[in-house]
Amino acid sequence: MSIFAIILLILLGLVLLLIEFAVIPGVTIAGIGGFLLLIASVYIAFTELGNTAGFITLLIVLIVAPAMIYYFFKSRAGKKMILEKNIEGKIELIDSQKIVVGDTGKTIGRLAPMGKVRVNGEVVEAQSTGAFIDHNTEIKVLKIVSNKIIVEPINKK
């Protein structure tokens, strides 16, 4: 094989690796094929052109492949593929001075088993003790968790 064929195998292997890392991440045929083409180019260089050409080819493959991947992800196109956003949301905690265990209120929607309730003028997330609670039903606060309350319906007799 000629030097042109070895260079072609290296380039095809690098392109397949780039496709693997950029387009279809994970272990796929493109990644495996890229590694096999790079290994084949080094093997052919050793067997056809001798040890010196083989070591030069190996050195080129070991330097160019990681450098290409590094510079691709540092480029503008590569940076578009990287998630750089931070989540700045927070959980709204229930004010323990406004709602206490034993308070009563009404459901705003159906609790199945979670939904919204209004207690002391505050609209908060609530969870029933297991049973579904219909809309506009009187409820009683049983327990307060950091971001929701546990309620049960008040049975009027």
Buried (B, 14 or more C-beta within 10 A) or exposed (E): EEEEEBEBBBEBBBBBBBBBBBEEEEEBEBBEBBBBBBBBBBBBBBEBBEEEBBEEBBEBBEEBBEEBBEEBBEEEEBEEEEEEEEEEEEEEEBEEEEBEEEBEBEBBEBBEBEBEBBBEEBEBBBBBEEEEBEEEBBBBBBEBEEEBBBBBBEEEE
